[in-house]
Amino acid sequence: MVSATFPLLKREIKMQIAIVSDIHSNLQAWNAVLLDIRSLKVDRIICLGDIVGYGPNPAEVLASVHENVDHFVMGNHDAVICGKLDENLFNDEACSIIKWTRSKLNSKAVRFLGSMPLQIHAAEFRCTHGDYSDPAAFNYLFEPAEALDSFRATDANLMFVGHTHLPAIYAQTEGAFPALLEAQDFVMEEGFRYIVNPGSVGSPRDGDFKSTYCIFNVATKSIYFRHVVFDITAFRQAIDKAGISTTPSYFLKSDPLSDRTPIREKLDFSPAGVDTSNFKALADSSITLKQGRWPGSKYLLAAGFAGLILTSSIMITKPDKKPVKCIDGTLTKQIDSTRTPAGISLVSVPQNPVTEGSKIPGWRIIQDHQQTPCISVINSNNAAMFKINSDNTDKELRLTSPLIAVKPEVRFCMDGLMQKSPEFSGSAYFSISAYNGKTWQKDCIIKQPAQLRKGGWLAAKQTITIPKDCTAFEFSIVCKGKGAIFIKDLSIERKQ
């Protein structure tokens, strides 16, 4: 079936519709989102495809989605499972999970996936998985130029798409080039057309570990984005039990507990120096406790709590940290952004190669582990890039720009590409730290590259507004992980 109609009856014009996408066999995420949807008393649920793939619970998710979702469109992972898409179009790791997923589904599941349409045509909107220029091709829609083809392919004022796992809004006025906006609640305006991506329920790629979806209020023509926390630990355990790869589930690298040692491995909860061997004898003794009182008990309790506090403070005392190393490159003068024309980058990757252990012109290496600096500048395919080798997920490694002087409330655009080696584990992100002349606000803006680009590169792009009391800021590449990361096409430009 190529498309399906979804008429809105007059009695339903006040309805609220939940738009979900890319559940990817993540039962924990789907259950959390479904609970959130039910709590809001939403009238209908539409799924934009990719119910299966990547995750460890395809049959359980499919059964629940079939029971609770009202309308569907087919995703590329749904299509490959039911034989309507060639699995050779997927990478080796995805193919492996596709074959595993098939083994977990019966013929009824395959028939259901194969019955889903590529598009939904409703009175108020359209739905598909990829773009509208060729829904069967499952093209990605990342950039405004890619959105232009979809705007040309239909006359609808509101369209919903999935596939990229990134919540986003594309807006266009008549005859104008589309604009890409960050996901935000909004009300549709006269003369504008919109393409809305609700993000992903089961495999978010926006640098967060929360499920995202959106709600369309038909009466008010408004869109609301929802961000829902789910049990990421239970999901990880389900993947381990299934024996499939965690690599496609990129959000696991954003797990806030991934680089922390469980506290029960650090603390001994037994009171120090207490002999428990005589507790039973004490309980069997002739001492009588009436209504929980014991002569002198308040003094004993006070002494006991004091001892516990003292013991606890001894148990959690840690040795002093080793001094943090700072390797200064050949620093230029403080950069005055007011003297740099708008649109010209204030930071960049040096064009000449730099070996590990050498100073990097215009940058500082700040580390609290590893004896030798492990950052270099290499050239690959005529592009200069940083290569950062890190060996510790608990310690931080920073590559920091010179201080950039600014005027308060000026807007800048931060942009860059990052690629992680296959074995990399931990976290890596771009950071802005602000200075007000007296104190630093470390990592006041953090951006994790998450938008997938050609060649496996992840893009990060964000417009930032300098705080009112800020007089300067620093840009940093921060790594807390094991493995290598590569960074290229860095820029921070002042906006007009």
C-alpha positions in Angstrom: 0.0 0.0 0.0 1.6 3.3 -1.1 -0.5 5.7 0.9 -3.5 5.8 3.3 -6.0 8.5 4.0 -6.8 9.7 7.5 -9.8 12.0 7.4 -10.5 14.2 10.4 -14.2 14.2 11.2 -15.9 17.4 12.4 -16.5 16.0 15.9 -12.7 15.3 16.1 -11.4 18.7 15.3 -10.3 19.3 18.9 -8.2 16.2 19.0 -4.6 15.9 20.0 -2.4 13.5 18.0 0.8 12.0 19.3 3.5 11.6 16.6 6.1 9.0 17.5 9.0 7.6 15.3 12.0 5.3 15.3 11.1 3.1 18.3 13.7 0.5 17.2 12.7 -2.4 19.4 13.5 -0.4 22.6 10.8 -1.7 25.0 11.8 0.5 27.9 11.7 3.7 25.9 8.4 2.8 24.3 6.7 1.9 27.6 7.9 5.2 29.1 6.6 7.2 26.1 3.3 5.3 26.0 2.7 6.1 29.7 3.4 9.8 29.0 1.0 9.8 26.1 -1.7 8.1 28.1 -1.2 10.6 31.0 -1.9 13.5 28.6 -5.2 11.8 27.3 -4.1 12.0 23.7 -6.8 11.0 21.2 -4.7 9.2 18.6 -1.2 7.9 18.1 0.6 7.9 14.7 3.9 6.1 14.2 6.3 7.3 11.5 8.1 3.9 11.1 11.1 1.9 12.2 9.3 0.1 14.9 12.0 -2.6 14.8 15.7 -2.7 14.2 18.8 -2.1 16.4 17.1 -2.9 19.8 16.7 -6.2 21.7 12.8 -6.6 22.0 11.3 -6.5 18.5 8.4 -8.9 19.2 7.4 -7.3 22.5 7.5 -3.8 21.0 5.7 -4.8 17.9 2.9 -6.4 19.9 2.4 -3.3 22.1 2.6 -0.8 19.2 0.1 -2.9 17.2 -2.3 -2.7 20.2 -1.9 1.0 21.0 -1.0 2.9 17.8 -3.8 4.0 15.5 -2.0 4.7 12.2 1.4 3.7 10.8 3.8 4.5 8.0 6.6 2.1 6.9 10.2 2.8 7.9 13.3 1.4 6.1 13.9 -1.1 8.9 10.3 -2.3 8.7 10.7 -2.6 5.0 13.8 -4.7 5.0 12.3 -7.1 7.6 9.3 -7.8 5.3 11.4 -8.1 2.2 10.5 -4.8 0.5 14.0 -3.3 0.8 17.3 -4.9 0.0 19.4 -5.5 3.2 22.6 -4.9 1.2 21.7 -1.2 1.5 22.6 -1.4 5.2 26.0 -1.6 6.8 27.4 -5.0 8.0 26.4 -4.4 11.7 22.9 -3.3 10.8 22.6 -6.4 8.5 23.6 -8.6 11.4 20.9 -7.2 13.6 18.3 -7.4 10.8 18.9 -11.1 10.5 18.7 -11.5 14.3 15.4 -9.5 14.3 13.9 -11.7 11.6 14.6 -14.7 13.8 12.6 -13.2 16.6 9.5 -12.4 14.6 6.8 -14.8 13.2 4.9 -14.6 9.9 2.1 -12.5 11.4 4.6 -9.8 12.4 6.2 -9.8 8.9 2.7 -9.5 7.3 1.8 -6.6 9.6 5.1 -4.7 8.8 4.5 -5.3 5.1 0.9 -3.9 5.2 2.0 -0.4 6.4 1.7 2.4 3.8 4.6 4.7 2.8 2.5 7.9 3.5 -0.5 9.1 5.4 -2.7 11.8 3.8 -4.8 13.6 6.4 -6.9 16.7 6.0 -4.5 18.7 8.2 -1.1 17.1 7.5 1.0 14.5 5.8 3.2 11.8 7.2 6.1 9.7 5.9 9.3 8.2 7.2 12.0 9.8 5.1 11.3 12.6 2.7 8.4 13.3 0.4 10.2 13.6 -3.0 10.5 9.8 -3.1 9.1 8.1 0.1 10.1 4.6 -1.1 13.8 5.7 -1.3 13.8 6.6 2.4 16.1 9.6 1.9 17.3 11.5 4.9 16.2 15.0 5.6 19.0 16.8 7.4 19.6 20.1 5.7 17.2 22.9 4.5 18.2 22.1 0.9 17.0 18.6 1.4 13.7 19.9 2.9 13.1 22.0 -0.3 12.5 18.8 -2.3 9.8 17.7 0.2 8.1 21.1 0.2 8.0 21.0 -3.6 6.5 17.4 -3.6 3.3 18.3 -1.7 1.1 21.3 -1.1 0.5 20.4 2.6 1.2 23.1 5.1 2.3 20.6 7.8 4.3 17.4 7.2 5.8 15.0 9.7 9.0 12.9 9.0 11.3 10.7 11.0 14.4 8.6 10.0 17.2 11.0 11.2 16.4 10.4 15.0 16.9 14.2 15.4 14.0 16.5 16.5 13.9 19.4 14.2 11.6 22.0 12.4 11.9 23.2 8.8 9.9 26.3 8.0 9.2 27.9 4.7 7.3 31.0 3.4 6.1 31.2 -0.1 9.0 31.4 -2.6 11.7 31.5 0.2 14.4 29.0 1.0 13.5 26.7 4.0 15.0 27.5 7.4 16.1 24.8 9.9 15.0 25.6 13.4 15.8 23.8 16.7 13.0 21.7 18.1 10.7 23.9 20.1 7.0 24.3 20.8 5.3 26.5 18.3 1.9 27.6 16.8 1.6 27.4 13.0 1.4 30.9 11.4 -0.5 32.0 8.3 1.7 31.9 5.2 4.2 29.4 6.6 4.7 25.7 5.8 6.4 23.3 8.2 8.2 19.9 8.2 8.4 18.5 11.8 10.7 15.7 12.9 9.6 14.4 16.4 13.0 12.7 17.0 13.3 9.1 18.1 11.6 7.2 20.9 14.0 4.3 21.0 17.4 5.6 19.6 17.8 9.3 20.1 20.8 10.9 18.4 20.6 14.5 19.7 23.3 14.0 22.3 20.7 13.2 25.0 19.4 9.9 26.4 15.8 10.8 26.5 13.0 9.7 24.1 11.4 12.4 22.1 8.1 12.7 20.4 5.6 15.5 19.7 1.9 16.3 20.0 -0.1 18.1 17.3 -3.2 19.9 18.7 -5.5 20.1 15.7 -7.7 22.9 17.1 -5.0 25.3 18.0 -2.6 24.2 15.2 0.2 23.9 17.7 3.1 21.5 18.1 4.5 20.4 21.4 7.7 18.4 21.9 8.0 15.9 24.7 11.2 14.6 26.3 10.8 11.4 28.3 13.3 9.6 30.5 13.4 5.8 30.3 15.3 3.0 32.1 18.5 3.1 30.2 20.2 0.6 32.5 17.4 -2.0 31.8 17.8 -1.4 28.1 21.5 -2.0 28.3 20.9 -5.2 30.2 18.4 -6.3 27.6 20.9 -5.8 24.8 23.5 -7.8 26.7 21.0 -10.6 27.2 20.1 -10.6 23.5 23.8 -10.7 22.6 23.5 -8.0 19.9 25.8 -4.9 19.4 25.3 -1.7 21.3 27.1 0.4 18.6 23.9 1.5 16.7 22.4 2.7 20.0 24.5 5.8 20.1 22.6 7.3 23.0 24.2 4.8 25.3 27.4 6.9 25.1 25.3 9.8 26.7 24.3 7.6 29.7 25.1 9.8 32.7 26.1 6.6 34.6 28.4 5.2 31.9 31.5 6.8 33.3 30.8 6.4 36.9 31.8 3.5 39.2 28.8 2.2 41.2 29.0 3.7 44.7 28.6 0.2 46.3 32.0 -0.6 44.9 33.6 2.4 46.6 32.0 2.2 50.1 32.0 -0.4 52.8 28.6 0.0 54.6 29.6 -2.1 57.6 30.5 0.0 60.7 34.2 -0.1 61.3 35.4 -2.0 64.3 32.0 -3.4 65.4 31.8 -7.0 66.5 28.4 -8.4 65.6 29.0 -11.9 67.0 27.3 -11.0 70.3 24.1 -9.4 68.9 22.0 -12.6 69.4 23.3 -13.0 72.9 22.2 -9.4 73.6 18.8 -10.0 72.2 18.4 -13.1 74.4 19.5 -11.4 77.5 17.3 -10.4 80.4 17.3 -6.6 79.6 13.7 -5.5 79.1 12.9 -2.7 76.7 9.6 -0.9 77.5 8.0 1.1 74.6 11.3 1.3 72.9 13.1 3.0 75.8 16.3 2.1 77.5 17.9 4.0 80.4 20.4 6.4 78.9 19.4 5.5 75.4 19.6 9.1 74.1 23.2 9.3 75.1 24.0 6.0 73.5 22.2 7.0 70.3 24.1 10.3 70.2 27.4 8.6 70.7 26.5 6.0 68.1 25.6 8.6 65.5 28.7 10.6 66.2 30.8 7.4 65.7 28.9 6.6 62.5 29.6 10.1 61.1 33.2 9.9 62.1 33.5 6.4 60.6 31.8 7.5 57.4 34.1 10.5 56.9 37.0 8.2 57.2 35.6 5.8 54.7 35.0 8.3 51.9 38.1 10.3 52.3 40.1 10.3 49.1 43.7 11.1 48.4 44.4 14.5 47.0 44.2 14.7 43.2 47.4 14.9 41.2 48.1 18.4 39.8 46.4 19.1 36.5 48.9 19.5 33.6 48.5 22.4 31.2 50.5 22.3 28.0 50.4 25.8 26.4 50.8 26.0 22.7 52.1 29.1 21.0 49.2 31.3 22.2 48.2 34.3 20.2 47.0 37.4 21.9 43.5 37.3 23.4 41.1 37.3 20.5 38.9 40.3 20.2 35.7 39.2 18.6 34.5 42.7 18.1 37.4 43.4 15.7 36.7 40.2 13.7 34.1 40.5 10.9 30.9 38.5 11.3 31.1 35.3 9.4 34.9 34.8 10.0 35.8 32.0 12.3 37.6 32.8 15.6 39.0 29.3 16.0 40.3 26.7 13.5 42.4 23.6 13.2 46.1 24.4 12.4 46.8 23.6 8.8 50.3 22.2 9.4 50.7 18.7 11.0 51.7 18.6 14.7 53.0 15.3 16.2 51.8 14.0 19.6 53.7 15.6 22.5 54.3 18.8 20.6 52.7 22.2 21.3 49.7 23.0 19.2 49.7 26.6 17.9 46.9 28.7 19.4 45.6 25.9 21.7 46.2 24.6 25.2 46.1 21.0 26.2 44.7 20.5 29.7 44.8 17.0 31.2 44.8 15.2 34.5 46.0 11.9 33.3 48.5 10.4 30.8 52.1 11.2 31.0 52.5 12.4 27.4 50.1 14.7 25.6 48.1 12.6 23.1 46.7 15.2 20.7 48.1 15.8 17.2 47.1 17.6 14.0 46.9 15.3 10.9 46.0 15.8 7.3 43.6 13.4 5.7 41.9 13.8 2.3 43.3 17.4 2.1 41.5 18.3 5.4 43.4 19.3 8.6 42.0 17.7 11.7 42.7 17.1 15.4 43.3 13.5 16.5 42.8 13.0 20.2 43.8 9.7 21.8 42.4 9.2 25.3 42.9 6.3 27.7 40.6 7.0 30.6 36.8 7.4 30.9 37.1 8.9 34.4 39.6 11.6 33.7 39.2 14.7 31.5 41.3 15.7 28.5 40.7 19.2 27.0 41.9 21.1 24.0 41.1 24.7 24.7 41.2 27.8 22.5 42.6 31.2 23.5 40.4 33.6 25.5 37.9 35.3 23.2 36.8 38.8 24.3 33.1 39.6 23.7 30.4 42.0 24.3 27.5 40.7 26.4 24.5 39.2 24.6 26.3 38.9 21.2 25.3 35.8 19.3 27.8 33.3 17.9 27.4 30.2 15.8 29.4 27.2 16.9 30.0 24.4 14.3 32.2 21.4 13.9 32.5 17.7 12.9 33.6 14.8 15.1 34.2 11.2 14.3 34.9 8.5 16.9 37.0 5.4 16.3 34.9 2.1 16.3 36.4 1.1 19.7 35.8 4.4 21.4 33.8 4.4 24.6 32.9 7.3 26.9 31.9 10.8 26.0 33.2 13.6 23.8 31.7 17.0 23.3 32.2 20.7 22.4 32.1 23.2 25.3 31.9 26.9 26.0 33.1 28.3 29.3 32.2 31.9 30.2 34.3 34.5 32.1 32.8 37.6 33.8 36.1 39.3 34.8 36.2 37.5 38.2 34.9 34.0 38.0 34.5 31.2 35.4 31.4 29.4 34.5 32.8 26.1 33.3 30.9 24.3 30.5 28.0 26.6 30.6 27.2 25.5 27.1 27.7 21.9 26.0 27.1 20.5 22.5 27.6 16.8 21.6 27.9 16.1 17.9 25.0 14.0 16.9 23.8 14.8 13.4 25.1 12.0 11.1 26.9 13.1 8.0 28.7 11.3 5.2 31.7 9.1 6.1 30.5 8.6 9.6 31.1 12.1 10.8 28.8 13.6 13.5 27.9 17.3 13.2 27.3 19.8 16.0 25.9 23.2 15.2 24.4 25.6 17.7 23.7 29.3 17.9 24.8 30.7 21.3 24.0 33.9 23.1 26.7 35.3 25.4 25.4 35.8 29.0 24.8 39.4 30.1 27.7 39.6 32.5 30.2 37.7 30.3 33.3 39.5 29.0 35.1 36.6 27.4 34.8 32.8 26.8 36.8 29.8 25.8 36.0 27.0 23.4 37.0 23.5 24.3 37.0 20.0 22.9 36.4 17.7 25.9 37.1 14.0 25.9 36.4 11.5 28.7 36.8 8.1 27.1 39.0 5.4 25.7 39.9 5.4 22.1 40.4 8.1 19.4 38.3 10.9 18.2 38.9 13.2 15.1 37.7 16.8 14.8 37.6 18.9 11.7 35.8 22.0 10.2 35.7 23.8 13.5 34.3 27.4 13.5 32.9 29.9 15.9 31.6 32.9 14.0 30.0 36.1 15.3 26.5 36.6 13.8 25.3 39.9 12.3 
